[in-house]
Amino acid sequence: MQNYLQRCIDSILHQEYTDYELFLVDDGSTDGPVTSAMLYAAADARITVIHKEIPAYRTAVISPSARLAALTCSFDSDDWITPDATKLFVRAATERLRSGDRRFLPRRRRARLAQGRY
């Protein structure tokens, strides 16, 4: 599992698009990933380690910074992405927003944008 986690984190950190925050969720696992997560966080200011025993998909609920984010992505520890993945995701989302298509945004975010609020 440790090798998968390192590959996942490394693939995110080596993105061409670099304006993001990375939240690593410590869900109480005992097989060593917490130590790796803490080392990554110490080396990169974009990384925050969250210690909660919750499913990873709930990260946005517990992180104030993630709640304010216009866009979020979630990954499991055995996932990895290509270096251009985030850039392409942001570009596609930006194009959709510019065209007025907000269907991919959460309902509350769409309502706030409709009111002219970010």
A tleap script that builds the chain and sets N, CA, C and O, in Angstrom:
source leaprc.protein.ff14SB
mol = sequence {
  NMET GLN ASN TYR LEU GLN ARG CYS ILE ASP
  SER ILE LEU HIE GLN GLU TYR THR ASP TYR
  GLU LEU PHE LEU VAL ASP ASP GLY SER THR
  ASP GLY PRO VAL THR SER ALA MET LEU TYR
  ALA ALA ALA ASP ALA ARG ILE THR VAL ILE
  HIE LYS GLU ILE PRO ALA TYR ARG THR ALA
  VAL ILE SER PRO SER ALA ARG LEU ALA ALA
  LEU THR CYS SER PHE ASP SER ASP ASP TRP
  ILE THR PRO ASP ALA THR LYS LEU PHE VAL
  ARG ALA ALA THR GLU ARG LEU ARG SER GLY
  ASP ARG ARG PHE LEU PRO ARG ARG ARG ARG
  ALA ARG LEU ALA GLN GLY ARG CTYR
}
set mol.1.N position { 0.820 -1.202 0.000 }
set mol.1.CA position { 0.000 0.000 0.000 }
set mol.1.C position { 0.860 1.261 0.000 }
set mol.1.O position { 0.519 2.259 -0.635 }
set mol.2.N position { 1.968 1.202 0.713 }
set mol.2.CA position { 2.853 2.365 0.823 }
set mol.2.C position { 3.360 2.818 -0.539 }
set mol.2.O position { 3.405 4.019 -0.808 }
set mol.3.N position { 3.743 1.879 -1.407 }
set mol.3.CA position { 4.231 2.231 -2.740 }
set mol.3.C position { 3.147 2.892 -3.570 }
set mol.3.O position { 3.414 3.829 -4.322 }
set mol.4.N position { 1.906 2.395 -3.430 }
set mol.4.CA position { 0.791 3.003 -4.148 }
set mol.4.C position { 0.576 4.439 -3.694 }
set mol.4.O position { 0.372 5.333 -4.515 }
set mol.5.N position { 0.622 4.654 -2.404 }
set mol.5.CA position { 0.413 5.993 -1.860 }
set mol.5.C position { 1.487 6.953 -2.360 }
set mol.5.O position { 1.175 8.070 -2.771 }
set mol.6.N position { 2.724 6.535 -2.330 }
set mol.6.CA position { 3.803 7.406 -2.817 }
set mol.6.C position { 3.625 7.733 -4.290 }
set mol.6.O position { 3.832 8.875 -4.701 }
set mol.7.N position { 3.247 6.751 -5.083 }
set mol.7.CA position { 3.018 7.003 -6.509 }
set mol.7.C position { 1.868 7.993 -6.692 }
set mol.7.O position { 1.945 8.888 -7.534 }
set mol.8.N position { 0.817 7.835 -5.912 }
set mol.8.CA position { -0.330 8.741 -5.983 }
set mol.8.C position { 0.086 10.177 -5.655 }
set mol.8.O position { -0.182 11.100 -6.423 }
set mol.9.N position { 0.737 10.350 -4.517 }
set mol.9.CA position { 1.135 11.694 -4.085 }
set mol.9.C position { 2.129 12.307 -5.065 }
set mol.9.O position { 2.006 13.479 -5.420 }
set mol.10.N position { 3.101 11.532 -5.501 }
set mol.10.CA position { 4.085 12.045 -6.452 }
set mol.10.C position { 3.422 12.484 -7.758 }
set mol.10.O position { 3.811 13.499 -8.336 }
set mol.11.N position { 2.431 11.736 -8.223 }
set mol.11.CA position { 1.763 12.107 -9.466 }
set mol.11.C position { 1.001 13.420 -9.312 }
set mol.11.O position { 0.895 14.195 -10.263 }
set mol.12.N position { 0.479 13.667 -8.131 }
set mol.12.CA position { -0.228 14.931 -7.886 }
set mol.12.C position { 0.769 16.079 -7.752 }
set mol.12.O position { 0.539 17.164 -8.287 }
set mol.13.N position { 1.853 15.853 -7.055 }
set mol.13.CA position { 2.844 16.914 -6.853 }
set mol.13.C position { 3.583 17.297 -8.133 }
set mol.13.O position { 4.126 18.398 -8.222 }
set mol.14.N position { 3.614 16.422 -9.108 }
set mol.14.CA position { 4.330 16.704 -10.354 }
set mol.14.C position { 3.389 17.163 -11.471 }
set mol.14.O position { 3.628 16.892 -12.647 }
set mol.15.N position { 2.332 17.851 -11.092 }
set mol.15.CA position { 1.396 18.385 -12.074 }
set mol.15.C position { 1.971 19.625 -12.757 }
set mol.15.O position { 2.719 20.391 -12.149 }
set mol.16.N position { 1.612 19.811 -14.028 }
set mol.16.CA position { 2.003 21.027 -14.747 }
set mol.16.C position { 1.293 22.240 -14.147 }
set mol.16.O position { 1.868 23.326 -14.079 }
set mol.17.N position { 0.059 22.058 -13.718 }
set mol.17.CA position { -0.708 23.103 -13.035 }
set mol.17.C position { -0.370 22.995 -11.555 }
set mol.17.O position { -0.541 21.932 -10.959 }
set mol.18.N position { 0.106 24.077 -10.955 }
set mol.18.CA position { 0.625 23.975 -9.587 }
set mol.18.C position { -0.144 24.796 -8.552 }
set mol.18.O position { 0.231 24.793 -7.379 }
set mol.19.N position { -1.190 25.486 -8.943 }
set mol.19.CA position { -1.939 26.320 -8.005 }
set mol.19.C position { -3.064 25.506 -7.375 }
set mol.19.O position { -4.227 25.643 -7.756 }
set mol.20.N position { -2.717 24.668 -6.423 }
set mol.20.CA position { -3.694 23.818 -5.759 }
set mol.20.C position { -3.227 23.519 -4.336 }
set mol.20.O position { -2.077 23.765 -3.974 }
set mol.21.N position { -4.144 22.987 -3.549 }
set mol.21.CA position { -3.831 22.482 -2.217 }
set mol.21.C position { -4.101 20.991 -2.229 }
set mol.21.O position { -5.047 20.531 -2.867 }
set mol.22.N position { -3.288 20.247 -1.538 }
set mol.22.CA position { -3.447 18.802 -1.446 }
set mol.22.C position { -3.737 18.436 0.004 }
set mol.22.O position { -2.945 18.726 0.901 }
set mol.23.N position { -4.877 17.798 0.222 }
set mol.23.CA position { -5.266 17.350 1.555 }
set mol.23.C position { -5.085 15.843 1.623 }
set mol.23.O position { -5.726 15.104 0.876 }
set mol.24.N position { -4.229 15.393 2.500 }
set mol.24.CA position { -4.020 13.966 2.724 }
set mol.24.C position { -4.765 13.597 3.997 }
set mol.24.O position { -4.522 14.172 5.058 }
set mol.25.N position { -5.666 12.642 3.887 }
set mol.25.CA position { -6.509 12.282 5.022 }
set mol.25.C position { -5.975 11.026 5.686 }
set mol.25.O position { -5.899 9.963 5.071 }
set mol.26.N position { -5.607 11.167 6.949 }
set mol.26.CA position { -5.217 10.038 7.790 }
set mol.26.C position { -6.501 9.479 8.380 }
set mol.26.O position { -7.084 10.065 9.292 }
set mol.27.N position { -6.935 8.345 7.857 }
set mol.27.CA position { -8.200 7.769 8.294 }
set mol.27.C position { -8.023 6.735 9.407 }
set mol.27.O position { -8.896 5.901 9.644 }
set mol.28.N position { -6.887 6.807 10.074 }
set mol.28.CA position { -6.642 5.881 11.173 }
set mol.28.C position { -5.880 4.638 10.760 }
set mol.28.O position { -5.730 3.711 11.557 }
set mol.29.N position { -5.401 4.604 9.538 }
set mol.29.CA position { -4.650 3.442 9.051 }
set mol.29.C position { -3.396 3.227 9.900 }
set mol.29.O position { -2.785 4.181 10.381 }
set mol.30.N position { -3.029 1.967 10.071 }
set mol.30.CA position { -1.869 1.649 10.913 }
set mol.30.C position { -0.711 1.068 10.116 }
set mol.30.O position { 0.242 0.561 10.708 }
set mol.31.N position { -0.766 1.128 8.781 }
set mol.31.CA position { 0.285 0.489 7.984 }
set mol.31.C position { 1.367 1.456 7.504 }
set mol.31.O position { 2.065 1.152 6.537 }
set mol.32.N position { 1.524 2.613 8.153 }
set mol.32.CA position { 2.645 3.490 7.854 }
set mol.32.C position { 2.414 4.697 6.973 }
set mol.32.O position { 3.326 5.517 6.861 }
set mol.33.N position { 1.259 4.872 6.333 }
set mol.33.CA position { 1.108 6.009 5.435 }
set mol.33.C position { 1.112 7.361 6.145 }
set mol.33.O position { 1.406 8.379 5.518 }
set mol.34.N position { 0.800 7.390 7.410 }
set mol.34.CA position { 0.776 8.660 8.134 }
set mol.34.C position { 2.170 9.277 8.171 }
set mol.34.O position { 2.325 10.482 7.977 }
set mol.35.N position { 3.168 8.460 8.417 }
set mol.35.CA position { 4.541 8.958 8.446 }
set mol.35.C position { 4.917 9.548 7.094 }
set mol.35.O position { 5.497 10.632 7.032 }
set mol.36.N position { 4.594 8.850 6.019 }
set mol.36.CA position { 4.878 9.362 4.680 }
set mol.36.C position { 4.138 10.671 4.431 }
set mol.36.O position { 4.716 11.620 3.902 }
set mol.37.N position { 2.876 10.725 4.805 }
set mol.37.CA position { 2.085 11.940 4.601 }
set mol.37.C position { 2.706 13.118 5.338 }
set mol.37.O position { 2.779 14.221 4.798 }
set mol.38.N position { 3.145 12.892 6.552 }
set mol.38.CA position { 3.752 13.964 7.339 }
set mol.38.C position { 5.068 14.433 6.697 }
set mol.38.O position { 5.367 15.627 6.698 }
set mol.39.N position { 5.837 13.510 6.162 }
set mol.39.CA position { 7.083 13.881 5.487 }
set mol.39.C position { 6.802 14.708 4.232 }
set mol.39.O position { 7.485 15.699 3.972 }
set mol.40.N position { 5.808 14.304 3.464 }
set mol.40.CA position { 5.428 15.083 2.286 }
set mol.40.C position { 4.971 16.482 2.694 }
set mol.40.O position { 5.351 17.468 2.063 }
set mol.41.N position { 4.162 16.572 3.739 }
set mol.41.CA position { 3.647 17.868 4.195 }
set mol.41.C position { 4.778 18.774 4.668 }
set mol.41.O position { 4.739 19.984 4.447 }
set mol.42.N position { 5.769 18.201 5.306 }
set mol.42.CA position { 6.908 18.999 5.774 }
set mol.42.C position { 7.720 19.546 4.602 }
set mol.42.O position { 8.358 20.593 4.719 }
set mol.43.N position { 7.695 18.844 3.484 }
set mol.43.CA position { 8.498 19.239 2.330 }
set mol.43.C position { 7.759 20.145 1.337 }
set mol.43.O position { 8.398 20.771 0.492 }
set mol.44.N position { 6.428 20.226 1.425 }
set mol.44.CA position { 5.657 20.982 0.442 }
set mol.44.C position { 4.520 21.727 1.140 }
set mol.44.O position { 3.650 21.107 1.751 }
set mol.45.N position { 4.531 23.046 1.049 }
set mol.45.CA position { 3.541 23.877 1.755 }
set mol.45.C position { 2.129 23.705 1.225 }
set mol.45.O position { 1.179 24.108 1.897 }
set mol.46.N position { 1.954 23.127 0.056 }
set mol.46.CA position { 0.610 22.911 -0.500 }
set mol.46.C position { -0.112 21.753 0.167 }
set mol.46.O position { -1.311 21.565 -0.042 }
set mol.47.N position { 0.604 20.978 0.964 }
set mol.47.CA position { 0.040 19.758 1.545 }
set mol.47.C position { -0.392 19.986 2.989 }
set mol.47.O position { 0.340 20.564 3.793 }
set mol.48.N position { -1.590 19.520 3.295 }
set mol.48.CA position { -2.116 19.519 4.652 }
set mol.48.C position { -2.546 18.097 4.985 }
set mol.48.O position { -3.252 17.460 4.204 }
set mol.49.N position { -2.125 17.602 6.134 }
set mol.49.CA position { -2.544 16.277 6.585 }
set mol.49.C position { -3.696 16.465 7.568 }
set mol.49.O position { -3.589 17.223 8.532 }
set mol.50.N position { -4.785 15.772 7.312 }
set mol.50.CA position { -5.975 15.845 8.147 }
set mol.50.C position { -6.126 14.507 8.858 }
set mol.50.O position { -6.181 13.457 8.218 }
set mol.51.N position { -6.192 14.551 10.171 }
set mol.51.CA position { -6.309 13.319 10.967 }
set mol.51.C position { -7.764 13.139 11.381 }
set mol.51.O position { -8.221 13.725 12.362 }
set mol.52.N position { -8.477 12.331 10.630 }
set mol.52.CA position { -9.884 12.036 10.919 }
set mol.52.C position { -10.175 10.618 10.493 }
set mol.52.O position { -9.699 10.163 9.453 }
set mol.53.N position { -10.947 9.926 11.287 }
set mol.53.CA position { -11.353 8.579 10.904 }
set mol.53.C position { -12.659 8.663 10.132 }
set mol.53.O position { -13.739 8.392 10.655 }
set mol.54.N position { -12.523 9.047 8.874 }
set mol.54.CA position { -13.672 9.199 7.991 }
set mol.54.C position { -13.319 8.654 6.619 }
set mol.54.O position { -12.139 8.501 6.301 }
set mol.55.N position { -14.313 8.361 5.807 }
set mol.55.CA position { -14.011 7.964 4.430 }
set mol.55.C position { -13.359 9.121 3.688 }
set mol.55.O position { -13.693 10.280 3.935 }
set mol.56.N position { -12.438 8.824 2.788 }
set mol.56.CA position { -11.698 9.860 2.054 }
set mol.56.C position { -12.613 10.780 1.269 }
set mol.56.O position { -12.297 11.960 1.115 }
set mol.57.N position { -13.735 10.285 0.765 }
set mol.57.CA position { -14.599 11.127 -0.052 }
set mol.57.C position { -15.252 12.242 0.752 }
set mol.57.O position { -15.872 13.129 0.165 }
set mol.58.N position { -15.134 12.225 2.051 }
set mol.58.CA position { -15.723 13.259 2.902 }
set mol.58.C position { -14.737 14.377 3.218 }
set mol.58.O position { -15.039 15.229 4.054 }
set mol.59.N position { -13.581 14.402 2.587 }
set mol.59.CA position { -12.542 15.381 2.889 }
set mol.59.C position { -13.064 16.806 2.806 }
set mol.59.O position { -12.778 17.617 3.687 }
set mol.60.N position { -13.815 17.125 1.777 }
set mol.60.CA position { -14.293 18.498 1.594 }
set mol.60.C position { -15.177 18.941 2.758 }
set mol.60.O position { -15.249 20.130 3.068 }
set mol.61.N position { -15.838 18.000 3.393 }
set mol.61.CA position { -16.717 18.341 4.506 }
set mol.61.C position { -15.917 18.792 5.723 }
set mol.61.O position { -16.388 19.637 6.483 }
set mol.62.N position { -14.730 18.251 5.921 }
set mol.62.CA position { -13.980 18.560 7.130 }
set mol.62.C position { -12.934 19.635 6.935 }
set mol.62.O position { -12.364 20.120 7.913 }
set mol.63.N position { -12.667 20.017 5.712 }
set mol.63.CA position { -11.611 20.978 5.461 }
set mol.63.C position { -12.187 22.337 5.059 }
set mol.63.O position { -12.792 22.450 3.993 }
set mol.64.N position { -12.013 23.373 5.891 }
set mol.64.CA position { -12.528 24.695 5.542 }
set mol.64.C position { -11.980 25.199 4.216 }
set mol.64.O position { -12.704 25.820 3.439 }
set mol.65.N position { -10.726 24.938 3.959 }
set mol.65.CA position { -10.119 25.392 2.716 }
set mol.65.C position { -10.768 24.707 1.520 }
set mol.65.O position { -11.029 25.349 0.502 }
set mol.66.N position { -11.027 23.418 1.636 }
set mol.66.CA position { -11.658 22.686 0.535 }
set mol.66.C position { -13.084 23.157 0.317 }
set mol.66.O position { -13.567 23.151 -0.815 }
set mol.67.N position { -13.771 23.567 1.384 }
set mol.67.CA position { -15.134 24.065 1.226 }
set mol.67.C position { -15.169 25.341 0.414 }
set mol.67.O position { -16.166 25.619 -0.252 }
set mol.68.N position { -14.107 26.123 0.451 }
set mol.68.CA position { -14.050 27.375 -0.286 }
set mol.68.C position { -13.562 27.193 -1.718 }
set mol.68.O position { -13.659 28.113 -2.530 }
set mol.69.N position { -13.047 26.033 -2.024 }
set mol.69.CA position { -12.473 25.790 -3.347 }
set mol.69.C position { -13.551 25.787 -4.410 }
set mol.69.O position { -14.651 25.273 -4.202 }
set mol.70.N position { -13.222 26.365 -5.545 }
set mol.70.CA position { -14.148 26.350 -6.675 }
set mol.70.C position { -14.213 24.955 -7.288 }
set mol.70.O position { -15.269 24.531 -7.758 }
set mol.71.N position { -13.097 24.246 -7.286 }
set mol.71.CA position { -13.016 22.909 -7.881 }
set mol.71.C position { -12.299 21.976 -6.924 }
set mol.71.O position { -11.344 22.371 -6.256 }
set mol.72.N position { -12.760 20.744 -6.859 }
set mol.72.CA position { -12.077 19.743 -6.045 }
set mol.72.C position { -11.975 18.423 -6.806 }
set mol.72.O position { -12.816 18.115 -7.651 }
set mol.73.N position { -10.956 17.664 -6.500 }
set mol.73.CA position { -10.767 16.308 -7.027 }
set mol.73.C position { -10.483 15.401 -5.844 }
set mol.73.O position { -9.886 15.821 -4.854 }
set mol.74.N position { -10.910 14.174 -5.955 }
set mol.74.CA position { -10.623 13.195 -4.905 }
set mol.74.C position { -9.933 11.992 -5.524 }
set mol.74.O position { -10.263 11.567 -6.631 }
set mol.75.N position { -8.965 11.449 -4.787 }
set mol.75.CA position { -8.229 10.285 -5.256 }
set mol.75.C position { -8.105 9.284 -4.126 }
set mol.75.O position { -8.020 9.656 -2.956 }
set mol.76.N position { -8.094 8.020 -4.483 }
set mol.76.CA position { -7.776 6.964 -3.531 }
set mol.76.C position { -6.266 6.780 -3.527 }
set mol.76.O position { -5.579 7.212 -4.452 }
set mol.77.N position { -5.762 6.151 -2.503 }
set mol.77.CA position { -4.311 6.015 -2.357 }
set mol.77.C position { -3.663 5.200 -3.467 }
set mol.77.O position { -2.456 5.313 -3.677 }
set mol.78.N position { -4.425 4.386 -4.182 }
set mol.78.CA position { -3.830 3.596 -5.265 }
set mol.78.C position { -4.060 4.226 -6.642 }
set mol.78.O position { -3.773 3.599 -7.661 }
set mol.79.N position { -4.571 5.450 -6.680 }
set mol.79.CA position { -4.750 6.181 -7.941 }
set mol.79.C position { -3.488 6.950 -8.287 }
set mol.79.O position { -2.658 7.214 -7.418 }
set mol.80.N position { -3.345 7.306 -9.540 }
set mol.80.CA position { -2.291 8.214 -9.976 }
set mol.80.C position { -2.811 8.939 -11.206 }
set mol.80.O position { -3.714 8.451 -11.887 }
set mol.81.N position { -2.238 10.110 -11.492 }
set mol.81.CA position { -2.699 10.917 -12.617 }
set mol.81.C position { -1.511 11.363 -13.462 }
set mol.81.O position { -0.381 11.436 -12.980 }
set mol.82.N position { -1.783 11.656 -14.718 }
set mol.82.CA position { -0.739 12.113 -15.632 }
set mol.82.C position { -0.382 13.563 -15.295 }
set mol.82.O position { -1.194 14.261 -14.688 }
set mol.83.N position { 0.799 14.028 -15.669 }
set mol.83.CA position { 1.245 15.382 -15.315 }
set mol.83.C position { 0.339 16.508 -15.821 }
set mol.83.O position { 0.350 17.602 -15.257 }
set mol.84.N position { -0.438 16.261 -16.863 }
set mol.84.CA position { -1.309 17.312 -17.398 }
set mol.84.C position { -2.756 17.198 -16.924 }
set mol.84.O position { -3.596 17.995 -17.341 }
set mol.85.N position { -3.062 16.243 -16.077 }
set mol.85.CA position { -4.451 15.982 -15.674 }
set mol.85.C position { -5.110 17.187 -15.011 }
set mol.85.O position { -6.225 17.555 -15.381 }
set mol.86.N position { -4.454 17.799 -14.053 }
set mol.86.CA position { -5.050 18.932 -13.348 }
set mol.86.C position { -5.206 20.126 -14.280 }
set mol.86.O position { -6.224 20.816 -14.237 }
set mol.87.N position { -4.216 20.373 -15.112 }
set mol.87.CA position { -4.292 21.473 -16.072 }
set mol.87.C position { -5.500 21.288 -16.997 }
set mol.87.O position { -6.238 22.240 -17.248 }
set mol.88.N position { -5.702 20.083 -17.498 }
set mol.88.CA position { -6.824 19.804 -18.384 }
set mol.88.C position { -8.157 19.921 -17.653 }
set mol.88.O position { -9.134 20.424 -18.208 }
set mol.89.N position { -8.194 19.455 -16.408 }
set mol.89.CA position { -9.408 19.554 -15.599 }
set mol.89.C position { -9.793 21.014 -15.374 }
set mol.89.O position { -10.951 21.391 -15.552 }
set mol.90.N position { -8.818 21.831 -14.980 }
set mol.90.CA position { -9.082 23.249 -14.723 }
set mol.90.C position { -9.493 23.955 -16.014 }
set mol.90.O position { -10.413 24.772 -16.011 }
set mol.91.N position { -8.816 23.643 -17.108 }
set mol.91.CA position { -9.159 24.267 -18.390 }
set mol.91.C position { -10.598 23.929 -18.793 }
set mol.91.O position { -11.356 24.813 -19.193 }
set mol.92.N position { -10.969 22.655 -18.687 }
set mol.92.CA position { -12.321 22.243 -19.058 }
set mol.92.C position { -13.366 22.900 -18.157 }
set mol.92.O position { -14.404 23.355 -18.639 }
set mol.93.N position { -13.098 22.950 -16.867 }
set mol.93.CA position { -14.045 23.577 -15.936 }
set mol.93.C position { -14.172 25.067 -16.209 }
set mol.93.O position { -15.273 25.614 -16.170 }
set mol.94.N position { -13.057 25.722 -16.483 }
set mol.94.CA position { -13.079 27.157 -16.777 }
set mol.94.C position { -13.878 27.431 -18.043 }
set mol.94.O position { -14.676 28.368 -18.086 }
set mol.95.N position { -13.670 26.627 -19.064 }
set mol.95.CA position { -14.415 26.799 -20.311 }
set mol.95.C position { -15.905 26.601 -20.087 }
set mol.95.O position { -16.718 27.340 -20.642 }
set mol.96.N position { -16.267 25.625 -19.293 }
set mol.96.CA position { -17.684 25.388 -18.999 }
set mol.96.C position { -18.279 26.551 -18.224 }
set mol.96.O position { -19.403 26.974 -18.497 }
set mol.97.N position { -17.527 27.070 -17.254 }
set mol.97.CA position { -18.027 28.214 -16.491 }
set mol.97.C position { -18.203 29.433 -17.387 }
set mol.97.O position { -19.207 30.138 -17.283 }
set mol.98.N position { -17.246 29.687 -18.260 }
set mol.98.CA position { -17.340 30.835 -19.170 }
set mol.98.C position { -18.522 30.719 -20.113 }
set mol.98.O position { -19.107 31.726 -20.512 }
set mol.99.N position { -18.872 29.493 -20.469 }
set mol.99.CA position { -20.008 29.292 -21.373 }
set mol.99.C position { -21.339 29.345 -20.624 }
set mol.99.O position { -22.402 29.269 -21.240 }
set mol.100.N position { -21.282 29.473 -19.320 }
set mol.100.CA position { -22.510 29.542 -18.513 }
set mol.100.C position { -22.969 28.193 -17.990 }
set mol.100.O position { -23.975 28.124 -17.283 }
set mol.101.N position { -22.272 27.133 -18.312 }
set mol.101.CA position { -22.632 25.793 -17.862 }
set mol.101.C position { -22.085 25.557 -16.458 }
set mol.101.O position { -20.874 25.456 -16.260 }
set mol.102.N position { -22.971 25.473 -15.508 }
set mol.102.CA position { -22.554 25.279 -14.113 }
set mol.102.C position { -23.091 23.975 -13.527 }
set mol.102.O position { -23.083 23.781 -12.312 }
set mol.103.N position { -23.554 23.090 -14.398 }
set mol.103.CA position { -24.175 21.852 -13.917 }
set mol.103.C position { -23.215 20.966 -13.131 }
set mol.103.O position { -23.658 20.184 -12.289 }
set mol.104.N position { -21.927 21.067 -13.381 }
set mol.104.CA position { -20.965 20.200 -12.693 }
set mol.104.C position { -20.628 20.707 -11.299 }
set mol.104.O position { -19.984 20.000 -10.524 }
set mol.105.N position { -21.055 21.922 -10.971 }
set mol.105.CA position { -20.785 22.482 -9.645 }
set mol.105.C position { -21.844 22.016 -8.653 }
set mol.105.O position { -22.974 21.733 -9.049 }
set mol.106.N position { -21.501 21.933 -7.384 }
set mol.106.CA position { -22.506 21.595 -6.378 }
set mol.106.C position { -23.627 22.630 -6.360 }
set mol.106.O position { -23.410 23.792 -6.703 }
set mol.107.N position { -24.805 22.214 -5.965 }
set mol.107.CA position { -25.978 23.094 -5.969 }
set mol.107.C position { -25.748 24.408 -5.230 }
set mol.107.O position { -26.116 25.471 -5.731 }
set mol.108.N position { -25.144 24.346 -4.048 }
set mol.108.CA position { -24.921 25.581 -3.279 }
set mol.108.C position { -23.976 26.530 -4.007 }
set mol.108.O position { -24.170 27.745 -3.981 }
set mol.109.N position { -22.946 25.973 -4.659 }
set mol.109.CA position { -22.001 26.809 -5.401 }
set mol.109.C position { -22.712 27.474 -6.582 }
set mol.109.O position { -22.478 28.648 -6.867 }
set mol.110.N position { -23.580 26.723 -7.271 }
set mol.110.CA position { -24.331 27.303 -8.402 }
set mol.110.C position { -25.213 28.436 -7.925 }
set mol.110.O position { -25.307 29.472 -8.582 }
set mol.111.N position { -25.865 28.248 -6.778 }
set mol.111.CA position { -26.750 29.292 -6.247 }
set mol.111.C position { -25.966 30.549 -5.905 }
set mol.111.O position { -26.415 31.659 -6.189 }
set mol.112.N position { -24.805 30.383 -5.300 }
set mol.112.CA position { -23.983 31.547 -4.943 }
set mol.112.C position { -23.513 32.282 -6.195 }
set mol.112.O position { -23.510 33.512 -6.229 }
set mol.113.N position { -23.117 31.534 -7.220 }
set mol.113.CA position { -22.686 32.180 -8.469 }
set mol.113.C position { -23.840 32.910 -9.135 }
set mol.113.O position { -23.650 33.987 -9.699 }
set mol.114.N position { -25.034 32.333 -9.076 }
set mol.114.CA position { -26.206 32.982 -9.657 }
set mol.114.C position { -26.518 34.302 -8.963 }
set mol.114.O position { -27.074 35.216 -9.571 }
set mol.115.N position { -26.158 34.394 -7.694 }
set mol.115.CA position { -26.357 35.637 -6.927 }
set mol.115.C position { -25.190 36.587 -7.085 }
set mol.115.O position { -25.175 37.653 -6.469 }
set mol.116.N position { -24.208 36.221 -7.901 }
set mol.116.CA position { -23.066 37.072 -8.119 }
set mol.116.C position { -22.010 36.963 -7.028 }
set mol.116.O position { -21.115 37.803 -6.933 }
set mol.117.N position { -22.120 35.918 -6.201 }
set mol.117.CA position { -21.156 35.699 -5.124 }
set mol.117.C position { -20.252 34.550 -5.505 }
set mol.117.O position { -20.676 33.623 -6.195 }
set mol.118.N position { -18.999 34.606 -5.057 }
set mol.118.CA position { -18.069 33.517 -5.325 }
set mol.118.C position { -18.297 32.381 -4.386 }
set mol.118.O position { -17.603 31.368 -4.462 }
savepdb mol mol.pdb
quit
